[in-house]
């Protein structure tokens, strides 16, 4: 995923979990 964390958070609510996990 070469997208900014901000973009992921706004597009995928669960994106944060995948990033941390």
CORLIN-V507252 format. One record per helix or strand. SS is the DSSP state (H for helix, E for strand). FROM is the first residue (numbers start at 1). TO is the last residue. If there is no record, write none. Layout:
# CORLIN-V507252
ss = (SS,SS)
from = (FROM,FROM)
to = (TO,TO)
This chain:
# CORLIN-V507252
ss = (H,H)
from = (5,15)
to = (11,20)
